[in-house]
Amino acid sequence: TQLLEQSPQFLSIQEGENLTVYCNSSSVFSSLQWYRQEPGEGPVLLVTVVTGGEVKKLKRLTFQFGDARKDSSLHITAAQPGDTGLYLCAARYNQGGKLIFGQGTELSVKP
Amino acid sequence: GAGVSQSPRYKVAKRGQDVALRCDPISGHVSLFWYQQALGQGPEFLTYFQNEAQLDKSGLPSDRFFAERPEGSVSTLKIQRTQQEDSAVYLCASSSLAGGNIQYFGAGTRLSVL
């Protein structure tokens, strides 16, 4: 069974703070994606990482893919209340197939 | 439409009733996925279609769950004799092979079984 461990499960911080969310597996991914989901909506793709060691930036969000392609992290700099939501990592273990999701990180950014 | 559309958005069922959840994928998308999301958890894979062919149904939790996509477009997820543990949000996603297999999600159907 392929499992994706995501941590922390809950995070409550003040506006302006930095945070990091982690996503780990014992298996190698073919690709890993990060999603953000708001209440009553489906997940929305933020980024896809494919290459081991890859770093991608999206404004204040930085995504890293581990060298061995078994782990990834999402770092948010100077968090804002608009960043509040459920952050999900999802791995694909073969091309075109299903996504395996982590259990999610519920982020709350207080003004 | 521009995105994946799911209906109904909310469904309340009495235990033992049958329900049918509909997904309209993005036009032209070959692949269609169903996921189940419990409250406060990440989505869990249920089943996958490529056109009308159901290529993977390994995630369906029991034989009470059935999905179809007869014409390779609209899909229906049917749950027979609903149980309380079936209460969850059911998400549909579609993707095109040309689009790098990015999955676009609908807003989901929230099913509550009383």
Interface residues (C-beta under 8 A of the other chain):
Chain A: L4 Q6 G40 E41 G42 P43 V44 L45 T48 L88 A90 R92 Q95 G96 G97 K98 L99 I100 F101 G102 Q103 G104 E106
Chain B: V4 S31 F33 Y35 G40 Q41 G42 P43 E44 F45 Y48 Q50 D56 G59 L91 A93 L97 G100 N101 I102 Q103 Y104 F105 G106 A107 G108
